[in-house]
Amino acid sequence: MDVLFEQQWRALVDALESRFGGGMDLQDILYLVGVQELGQGFRTFKKQEKMDLMHVAICTVLVPQGFYEFKGRDEDGWPHFEELSALPSLEPTQQDRLIRRALVDYFGPDPAGIIGQQTS
């Protein structure tokens, strides 16, 4: 067990919960990252858009690991990515850990500092 990583993950969740309310899970955090990366601020999203936001988040946080590359934005401002290498076949707990580690890296050492900032 990686104690440092678990501390970093808990700090991230705590920072997000203090800003957005308690009970945040991995899906909630991915949704927030997707909204942040879309850069259009808060609005009501349709069901398909919510799924697209989570896809944007997963692609975004996995860019540094070399799984995806940002290709640009479409006419509606949605980010698009190209898959560079297939994700390895992982058990659900391993997949969860990969995404959680990528989220810790995305938010960096001071998660409270990035929350709410808009990307350009």
C-alpha positions as a Markdown table, in Angstrom:
| # | Residue | x | y | z |
|---|---|---|---|---|
| 1 | Met | 0.0 | 0.0 | 0.0 |
| 2 | Asp | 1.3 | 3.4 | -1.0 |
| 3 | Val | 0.7 | 5.6 | 2.1 |
| 4 | Leu | 1.9 | 8.8 | 0.5 |
| 5 | Phe | -0.5 | 8.4 | -2.4 |
| 6 | Glu | -3.4 | 7.6 | -0.1 |
| 7 | Gln | -2.6 | 10.8 | 1.8 |
| 8 | Gln | -2.5 | 12.8 | -1.4 |
| 9 | Trp | -5.8 | 11.3 | -2.6 |
| 10 | Arg | -7.5 | 12.1 | 0.7 |
| 11 | Ala | -6.1 | 15.7 | 0.6 |
| 12 | Leu | -7.6 | 16.1 | -2.9 |
| 13 | Val | -11.0 | 14.7 | -1.9 |
| 14 | Asp | -11.0 | 16.8 | 1.2 |
| 15 | Ala | -10.2 | 20.0 | -0.8 |
| 16 | Leu | -12.9 | 19.2 | -3.4 |
| 17 | Glu | -15.5 | 18.4 | -0.7 |
| 18 | Ser | -14.7 | 21.6 | 1.2 |
| 19 | Arg | -15.4 | 23.5 | -2.1 |
| 20 | Phe | -18.3 | 21.5 | -3.5 |
| 21 | Gly | -19.8 | 19.6 | -0.6 |
| 22 | Gly | -19.2 | 16.2 | 1.0 |
| 23 | Gly | -19.7 | 12.8 | -0.5 |
| 24 | Met | -17.6 | 13.2 | -3.6 |
| 25 | Asp | -16.5 | 10.0 | -5.4 |
| 26 | Leu | -14.3 | 9.3 | -8.4 |
| 27 | Gln | -17.1 | 9.9 | -10.9 |
| 28 | Asp | -17.9 | 13.3 | -9.3 |
| 29 | Ile | -14.3 | 14.4 | -9.5 |
| 30 | Leu | -14.0 | 13.3 | -13.1 |
| 31 | Tyr | -17.2 | 15.3 | -13.9 |
| 32 | Leu | -15.6 | 18.4 | -12.3 |
| 33 | Val | -12.4 | 18.0 | -14.3 |
| 34 | Gly | -14.4 | 17.6 | -17.5 |
| 35 | Val | -16.4 | 20.8 | -16.8 |
| 36 | Gln | -13.1 | 22.6 | -16.0 |
| 37 | Glu | -11.4 | 21.4 | -19.2 |
| 38 | Leu | -14.4 | 22.3 | -21.3 |
| 39 | Gly | -14.0 | 25.8 | -20.0 |
| 40 | Gln | -17.6 | 27.0 | -20.5 |
| 41 | Gly | -18.4 | 27.3 | -16.8 |
| 42 | Phe | -21.3 | 25.8 | -15.0 |
| 43 | Arg | -24.5 | 25.1 | -16.9 |
| 44 | Thr | -27.0 | 22.3 | -17.2 |
| 45 | Phe | -25.6 | 19.4 | -19.2 |
| 46 | Lys | -27.6 | 16.7 | -21.0 |
| 47 | Lys | -26.9 | 13.1 | -20.1 |
| 48 | Gln | -24.7 | 12.5 | -23.2 |
| 49 | Glu | -22.8 | 15.7 | -22.5 |
| 50 | Lys | -22.1 | 14.5 | -18.9 |
| 51 | Met | -20.7 | 11.2 | -20.3 |
| 52 | Asp | -18.6 | 13.2 | -22.8 |
| 53 | Leu | -17.3 | 15.4 | -19.9 |
| 54 | Met | -16.1 | 12.3 | -18.1 |
| 55 | His | -14.4 | 11.1 | -21.3 |
| 56 | Val | -12.7 | 14.5 | -21.6 |
| 57 | Ala | -11.5 | 14.2 | -18.0 |
| 58 | Ile | -10.1 | 10.7 | -18.4 |
| 59 | Cys | -8.3 | 11.7 | -21.6 |
| 60 | Thr | -7.0 | 14.9 | -20.0 |
| 61 | Val | -5.6 | 13.2 | -16.9 |
| 62 | Leu | -4.0 | 10.4 | -19.0 |
| 63 | Val | -2.2 | 12.6 | -21.4 |
| 64 | Pro | 0.9 | 12.8 | -19.2 |
| 65 | Gln | 1.1 | 9.0 | -19.1 |
| 66 | Gly | 1.2 | 8.9 | -22.9 |
| 67 | Phe | -2.2 | 7.2 | -23.5 |
| 68 | Tyr | -3.8 | 10.3 | -25.2 |
| 69 | Glu | -2.8 | 13.4 | -27.1 |
| 70 | Phe | -4.8 | 16.6 | -27.1 |
| 71 | Lys | -5.7 | 17.4 | -30.8 |
| 72 | Gly | -7.7 | 20.6 | -30.4 |
| 73 | Arg | -11.2 | 21.9 | -29.9 |
| 74 | Asp | -14.2 | 21.6 | -32.2 |
| 75 | Glu | -16.5 | 24.5 | -33.3 |
| 76 | Asp | -18.4 | 24.1 | -30.0 |
| 77 | Gly | -15.3 | 24.3 | -27.9 |
| 78 | Trp | -15.2 | 20.7 | -26.9 |
| 79 | Pro | -11.7 | 19.2 | -26.5 |
| 80 | His | -10.7 | 16.2 | -28.6 |
| 81 | Phe | -8.0 | 13.7 | -28.1 |
| 82 | Glu | -6.2 | 10.9 | -30.0 |
| 83 | Glu | -5.5 | 7.6 | -28.4 |
| 84 | Leu | -1.7 | 7.0 | -28.6 |
| 85 | Ser | -1.6 | 3.7 | -26.9 |
| 86 | Ala | -4.3 | 1.4 | -25.6 |
| 87 | Leu | -4.9 | 1.3 | -21.9 |
| 88 | Pro | -3.7 | -1.9 | -20.4 |
| 89 | Ser | -6.2 | -4.6 | -19.4 |
| 90 | Leu | -6.7 | -3.9 | -15.7 |
| 91 | Glu | -8.9 | -5.2 | -12.9 |
| 92 | Pro | -11.5 | -2.6 | -11.8 |
| 93 | Thr | -9.4 | -1.8 | -8.6 |
| 94 | Gln | -6.3 | -1.3 | -10.7 |
| 95 | Gln | -8.1 | 0.9 | -13.2 |
| 96 | Asp | -9.5 | 3.0 | -10.3 |
| 97 | Arg | -6.0 | 3.4 | -8.9 |
| 98 | Leu | -4.6 | 4.5 | -12.3 |
| 99 | Ile | -7.3 | 7.2 | -12.6 |
| 100 | Arg | -6.9 | 8.3 | -9.0 |
| 101 | Arg | -3.1 | 8.6 | -9.4 |
| 102 | Ala | -3.6 | 10.6 | -12.6 |
| 103 | Leu | -6.1 | 12.9 | -10.8 |
| 104 | Val | -3.6 | 13.5 | -8.0 |
| 105 | Asp | -1.0 | 14.4 | -10.6 |
| 106 | Tyr | -3.5 | 16.7 | -12.5 |
| 107 | Phe | -4.4 | 18.7 | -9.4 |
| 108 | Gly | -0.7 | 18.8 | -8.2 |
| 109 | Pro | 0.7 | 19.3 | -4.7 |
| 110 | Asp | -1.8 | 22.1 | -3.8 |
| 111 | Pro | -5.3 | 20.8 | -5.0 |
| 112 | Ala | -7.0 | 23.7 | -3.3 |
| 113 | Gly | -5.0 | 26.1 | -5.5 |
| 114 | Ile | -6.3 | 24.8 | -8.9 |
| 115 | Ile | -10.0 | 24.2 | -8.0 |
| 116 | Gly | -12.2 | 26.6 | -9.7 |
| 117 | Gln | -9.5 | 28.0 | -12.1 |
| 118 | Gln | -10.5 | 27.9 | -15.8 |
| 119 | Thr | -8.2 | 26.6 | -18.4 |
| 120 | Ser | -7.7 | 28.5 | -21.6 |
